[in-house]
Amino acid sequence: MAVTSALGRSETGTTRVSAALWRRGWARAVLTLSPPLLWFLVVYFASLVAMLITALWSVNPFTNNLVHSWTFSNFREIFTGTYLTIIGRTLGMAAIVTVTDAVLALPFAYFMTRVASPRTRKLLFTLVVLPLWASYLARVYAWIVILQNGGTLNWTFQHLGLGSPNIGYSNVAMWIVFSYIWLPFMILPVYGALERIPDSYIEASGDLGARNLRTLFRVVLPLAFPGVVAGSIFTFSLTLGDFITPLLIGGSSSNFIGNVIYSNIGLANNLPFAAALAFVPIVIMIIYLTIARFLGAFEAF
Amino acid sequence: MESRLTRVILRVWVVGVLLFLFIPIATIVLFAFSKSNILIWPIHAFSTKWFPIAWHDAQVRTALWLSIKAALFATAISLVLGSAAAFGVHRFRFFGRETISLLLVLPLALPGIITGIALKSAFNFAGITLSLYTIVIGHATFCIVVVYNNVLARLRRVSASLTEASMDLGANGWQTFRLVLLPTLSTALISGALLAFALSFDEVIVTTFTAGAQNTLPLWVFGSIRLGQQLPEVNVVVTFVLLVTAIPVAVAARLTGARGLTRSSAGTVREAAPEEPSAA
């Protein structure tokens, strides 16, 4: 028999279910959380497991078919000279890009928090966020047009009487493009960290006799550091696995982790080795995140 | 405390960084209007002739249509799963809450190539042929966090008394959801959906490994650049993609404030994040 509620409507099965769910918070949490978590479990983590299994297989060099028997040969091959050089080169690039972005971002974010008016601040925030979403491929491609021999940069330098830099298709070009692409990822957390420094800290530092530079190095920068680390997670991690920039911007000899993985899928058709190599950025990032956590990056997000 | 000189230097720095951020984008848009069929600077003559040529290119059309379909499906899935995750995390305190935020952001924070190779291995493992649906699965996986961040940020700003009042007045859970919660969440949902669409529409790294023989628009662009073919059309298409990805961001910034656009969990993990002044 239907029970009539205060509003005069009869309570149906669905209302009773929804009321029961409302009272039991945990039931609702389970109900709402399980679909997305199931997706992540089934799609993302199962795929990572499949990648691990695939990495332990090999490819028959004659038939190009997958050989489903366990072997560590792919991982052993990674630890040979060629691949260690590639990993080292990629790590070096990721580190230089991260430092470049931190250097570019710190004064920018400092200006946003301590000099800009609220209106300018909001405008700058939007101007930083916009390139973050604007087509990644378009922004990489733009640099081909700028850096190639007949491009904008050479033309500008020639007209300024500075000669042609000719840096298209080189590691320098990649350094510029990576720094460019990931810069917003650095500015935002650094801004977040600086924004949370109370004015009183800086006043106190001044009252205690510290000059501006001393305040900058002893108060502002240490407090901005977790923000830099948080930003570096993105700049570092995304540089590690990118293959578009090495392929489009890099020279013919610039092998990085990303494009080596890519070429193992395409030309070489060696999925097991590509899978094994994909674990390199994962392992590096696990180490990196552990250090970042230690340095307080997660509070800065 | 900043001296006059410091302020001047900072100002110059900021202008320099902004030029660095926007000159490449402006350059590529300019080239879309170049009449020439080679990419040589300076541009000698301007024309819009490449726009209709790109628009009528059958390959571009097929790729565009595939990209739209993939982005729509991925957006739909991430809307459902992302807001469900946000509801669960918001309403219920439990051990490992922060871990869920971290988990959801992983596909965006880790290099896309990992997601790509992992999915390719899994599809290969399960004998699934690459198709529109495998593209969608990949895209949805990294789009979920975008909706999640937006909805969670909004939920944290909605006062709990609002839903309690609704319940006190006799509305049941579903009615409260439909009549109270959904209207307050609508702009967050819209901006989350727009951003997820933008992210999916432009994605190339994961898609490289989850698309079969067919091209999405970014895959077509990537392929053309590599082969150095049809570059005038590439200029046009790339400008179009820039627009498609920038417009949702502008709209989302208006709807929810620019803070929802940080891609990491910035502004959502911190409960007491100061409110971004609403766009005037």
Contacts between the chains, C-beta under 8 A, distances in Angstrom:
chain1	res1	chain2	res2	distance
A	5	B	170	6.5
A	6	B	170	5.0
A	7	B	170	4.6
A	14	B	174	6.8
A	15	B	172	4.6
A	15	B	174	7.3
A	18	B	172	5.0
A	18	B	173	3.5
A	18	B	174	4.7
A	19	B	172	5.6
A	19	B	173	6.3
A	21	B	173	5.9
A	22	B	167	6.9
A	22	B	172	7.5
A	22	B	173	4.2
A	22	B	176	8.0
A	25	B	91	6.1
A	25	B	92	5.3
A	26	B	92	6.5
A	28	B	87	7.6
A	28	B	88	7.5
A	28	B	91	6.2
A	28	B	92	7.2
A	29	B	88	4.8
A	29	B	91	6.1
A	29	B	92	3.5
A	29	B	94	6.9
A	30	B	88	7.9
A	31	B	88	7.9
A	32	B	84	4.6
A	32	B	85	7.2
A	32	B	87	4.4
A	32	B	88	3.8
A	32	B	91	7.6
A	33	B	84	7.1
A	33	B	85	6.3
A	33	B	88	3.4
A	33	B	89	7.2
A	33	B	92	8.0
A	33	B	100	7.5
A	35	B	80	7.4
A	35	B	81	5.8
A	35	B	84	5.4
A	36	B	81	4.1
A	36	B	82	7.0
A	36	B	84	5.4
A	36	B	85	3.9
A	36	B	88	7.7
A	36	B	104	7.5
A	36	B	144	6.3
A	36	B	148	7.8
A	37	B	85	7.5
A	37	B	100	7.4
A	39	B	81	5.5
A	39	B	140	7.6
A	39	B	141	7.4
A	39	B	144	7.2
A	40	B	103	6.1
A	40	B	104	7.3
A	40	B	141	7.6
A	40	B	144	8.0
A	43	B	119	7.6
A	43	B	122	7.9
A	43	B	137	5.9
A	43	B	140	8.0
A	43	B	141	5.5
A	44	B	106	7.4
A	44	B	107	6.5
A	44	B	115	7.4
A	44	B	118	7.4
A	44	B	141	5.7
A	46	B	122	6.1
A	47	B	115	7.6
A	47	B	118	3.8
A	47	B	119	5.0
A	47	B	121	6.5
A	47	B	122	3.9
A	48	B	114	7.9
A	48	B	118	4.9
A	50	B	118	6.7
A	50	B	121	4.3
A	50	B	122	4.0
A	50	B	124	7.7
A	50	B	125	4.4
A	50	B	126	7.8
A	51	B	114	7.9
A	51	B	117	5.9
A	51	B	118	4.2
A	51	B	121	4.3
A	51	B	122	7.4
A	53	B	121	7.5
A	53	B	125	7.0
A	54	B	121	4.1
A	54	B	124	7.0
A	54	B	125	6.9
A	66	B	124	7.8
A	104	B	17	5.7
A	104	B	20	7.6
A	107	B	9	7.8
A	107	B	10	5.7
A	107	B	13	4.5
A	107	B	14	7.5
A	108	B	13	6.4
A	108	B	14	5.6
A	108	B	17	5.0
A	110	B	10	6.7
A	111	B	10	4.4
A	111	B	11	7.1
A	111	B	13	7.0
A	111	B	14	4.9
A	114	B	2	6.7
A	115	B	2	6.3
A	115	B	7	5.8
A	115	B	10	5.8
A	115	B	11	7.7
A	118	B	277	6.8
A	122	B	258	6.9
A	122	B	276	7.1
A	122	B	277	6.4
A	124	B	14	7.2
A	124	B	18	8.0
A	125	B	258	4.8
A	125	B	259	7.7
A	125	B	276	7.7
A	126	B	253	5.6
A	126	B	258	4.9
A	127	B	18	6.2
A	127	B	21	7.1
A	127	B	22	7.8
A	128	B	21	7.4
A	129	B	249	6.7
A	129	B	253	7.0
A	129	B	258	5.3
A	129	B	261	4.4
A	129	B	262	7.0
A	130	B	246	6.1
A	130	B	249	5.8
A	130	B	250	7.5
A	131	B	21	5.1
A	131	B	22	7.4
A	131	B	25	6.8
A	132	B	261	7.1
A	132	B	262	7.8
A	132	B	263	6.3
A	133	B	195	6.9
A	133	B	198	5.5
A	133	B	199	7.3
A	133	B	245	5.5
A	133	B	246	6.9
A	133	B	248	7.5
A	133	B	249	4.4
A	133	B	261	6.8
A	134	B	25	6.5
A	134	B	242	5.3
A	134	B	245	5.2
A	134	B	246	4.9
A	134	B	249	7.4
A	135	B	202	4.6
A	135	B	218	7.7
A	135	B	238	6.7
A	135	B	241	4.4
A	135	B	242	5.0
A	135	B	244	7.9
A	135	B	245	4.9
A	136	B	202	6.0
A	136	B	203	8.0
A	136	B	204	7.0
A	137	B	202	6.6
A	137	B	204	5.3
A	137	B	218	5.1
A	137	B	221	5.5
A	137	B	222	6.3
A	137	B	238	6.9
A	137	B	241	7.1
A	138	B	25	7.4
A	138	B	28	6.0
A	138	B	202	7.9
A	138	B	221	8.0
A	138	B	238	4.2
A	138	B	239	7.4
A	138	B	241	5.7
A	138	B	242	4.8
A	139	B	24	6.0
A	139	B	25	6.7
A	141	B	28	6.5
A	141	B	221	7.2
A	141	B	225	5.9
A	141	B	234	7.1
A	141	B	238	5.7
A	142	B	24	3.7
A	142	B	25	6.4
A	142	B	27	5.5
A	142	B	28	4.1
A	143	B	24	5.9
A	144	B	39	7.9
A	144	B	225	7.0
A	145	B	27	5.9
A	145	B	28	6.4
A	145	B	31	5.9
A	145	B	39	5.4
A	145	B	41	7.5
A	146	B	23	7.9
A	146	B	24	6.1
A	146	B	27	5.9
A	148	B	39	7.2
A	150	B	38	7.9
A	150	B	39	7.2
A	150	B	40	4.6
A	150	B	41	6.6
A	151	B	39	7.5
A	151	B	41	5.7
A	152	B	27	5.9
A	152	B	41	4.5
A	155	B	41	4.8
A	155	B	42	6.6
A	180	B	20	6.6
A	180	B	21	7.5
A	180	B	24	6.9
A	183	B	17	7.5
A	183	B	20	7.6
A	183	B	21	6.8
A	184	B	21	7.7
A	185	B	263	7.3
A	185	B	264	7.7
A	188	B	262	5.0
A	188	B	264	7.4
A	188	B	266	6.0
A	189	B	264	6.9
A	189	B	266	6.4
A	192	B	266	5.6
A	192	B	267	7.9
A	195	B	274	7.9
A	202	B	1	6.1
A	203	B	1	8.0
A	206	B	1	6.1
A	212	B	1	5.9
A	212	B	2	7.3
A	212	B	3	6.9
A	212	B	6	7.4
A	215	B	1	7.2
A	230	B	264	7.4
A	233	B	109	6.3
A	234	B	109	6.4
A	234	B	264	7.1
A	237	B	109	6.0
A	237	B	110	6.0
A	237	B	111	6.0
A	238	B	111	6.0
A	240	B	111	5.5
A	241	B	110	7.3
A	241	B	111	2.1
A	241	B	112	6.6
A	241	B	113	4.1
A	241	B	114	6.1
A	241	B	205	7.8
A	242	B	111	6.6
A	242	B	113	7.5
A	242	B	205	7.3
A	243	B	113	6.2
A	243	B	205	7.1
A	244	B	204	6.4
A	244	B	205	6.6
A	244	B	222	6.8
A	247	B	226	6.7
A	248	B	222	7.9
A	248	B	225	5.9
A	248	B	226	7.0
A	258	B	111	7.0
A	258	B	113	5.5
A	261	B	113	5.7
A	261	B	117	6.5
A	262	B	113	7.3
A	262	B	208	7.2
A	265	B	117	7.5
A	265	B	120	7.1
A	265	B	208	7.9
A	265	B	209	6.6
A	271	B	117	7.9
A	271	B	120	6.8
A	271	B	121	6.6
A	271	B	124	6.4
A	274	B	117	5.6
A	275	B	117	5.6
A	275	B	118	7.9
A	275	B	121	5.4
A	278	B	113	6.3
A	278	B	114	5.3
A	278	B	117	4.3
A	278	B	118	7.3
A	281	B	110	7.2
A	281	B	111	5.3
A	281	B	113	7.5
A	281	B	114	6.3
A	282	B	110	7.1
A	282	B	114	6.1
A	285	B	110	6.2
A	301	B	264	5.6
A	301	B	265	5.2
A	301	B	266	5.4
A	301	B	269	5.2
A	301	B	270	7.7
